[in-house]
Amino acid sequence: MTFQNTLEFAQELDAQDELHVYREEFIFPQHNKKDVIYFTGNSLGLQPKRTRKYVDEVMDDWAKMAVEGHFYAEKPWWDYQERFSKPLSKIVGAKPSEVTVMNTLTVNLHLLMVSFYRPTQKRYKIICEEKAFPSDQYMFQSQVKFHGYDPKEAIVEVKRREGEHNIRLEDIIAKINEVGEELALVLFGGVNYYTGQVFNMKAITEAGHNVGAYVGFDLAHAAGNIELKLNEWNVDFAAWCSYKYMNSGPGNASGCFVHEKHHHADLPRFAGWWGHNKERRFKMEPDFDPVHGAEGWQISNLPILSLAPYLASVEMFDQIGMDKLIKKRNKITAYLEYILHEIDAEIPGTEFEIITPSNQEERASQLSVFLHGQGRSLFDYLMSNGVITDWREPNVIRLAPVPLYCSFVDMYNFGQILKEGILKIK
Ligand SMILES: *Cc1c(COP(=O)(O)O)cnc(C)c1O
């Protein structure tokens, strides 16, 4: 499709967009009495209007029923998490028994590492991406030290080649093969938070399994953003947060996946009563008998007030379906890319570099733009003119045109503000 950098053209794209109505379902912060252009749905998604109703429902049930709400609430609390299994399993390409919701993301990855990182003298290394999200780096270091190994030796990062912004699949596979029999675990992001690069999870999983390692993914930037087939790809485990593309609110609960082949009871784990056999949970027996499925990793009874917004979101995703989201995502990201190139060409001496891969298989909702000249002052200009984006050192802004609520007109308007900003700052 050939694009045009005009308001009329952007309006026409919005008119053709079947997801455009969903924009009305979200609450936008205001700038000069207008909706901001929101590019940070990869960091904290906007609040859906329907969410408050889900939270109020829990508050009301609690007020009216107190403890009886566990069994008699409109959506009983004791098995509230079961409402997630079906819709969430579709979002991540899993079977309903393979997914559940609990805790928060880094906590879940730690807990899953209890099961899937059990190093031995011979096999103790972890492969991850260079510049993984900081929380993941701290997690790797602390896990490795906890087991008595030296992080410098046990953590192997796959690096970018000199002068390149993204990690090549061939280099990931080569590193997996090189570490070979010493490799205990591959734990990669599904989508790199900084560059927006989408990793080939199927190929990475296969390579890890070929050398006898477990393979898991941190899907913080992938859940609700890209097509996932965790079951089919044979991924051992995964976890994601719900507050980025999934719009469930700040710091909210995590989802996790454990492949069905690991649902047997003898895999070690840290246990609690909410992972215990459901028929027998309230019999208060001494011996732990885990639920067959990802729910067998549950520990505590669930924070229903957190899960309510997450449920609102998951049901919205289920209504729409990932296919439609991905179709719009590709188009709106391509339009944003086109606009960036247009502005770049219009203003001599301006150099952006989009460091996100340009091929559609390796990118999703995010374009990370390296601002060679302008930098921080341009970022400040955007923020003070109603464009919400974020800044990452040394000179990168990340733009996520989230398909659920961003419009093509937003992309056009952003281009105009960007152009003004560059001309003013020059
Ligand atoms: C956002 C993000 C996190 C955040 O972890 P929390 O435990 O939810 O604070 C972790 N890993 C990655 C890759 C992220 O992008």
The ligand as an ORCA input file, in Angstrom:
! r2SCAN-3c Opt
* xyz 0 1
  C       8.459     -4.557     32.057
  C       9.375     -5.708     32.157
  C       9.585     -6.358     33.373
  C       8.955     -5.840     34.641
  O       8.940     -6.762     35.653
  P       7.987     -6.612     36.931
  O       8.349     -7.766     37.729
  O       6.557     -6.617     36.421
  O       8.285     -5.303     37.571
  C      10.408     -7.483     33.388
  N      11.003     -7.932     32.245
  C      10.823     -7.303     31.060
  C      11.475     -7.830     29.829
  C      10.031     -6.171     30.983
  O       9.882     -5.543     29.819
*
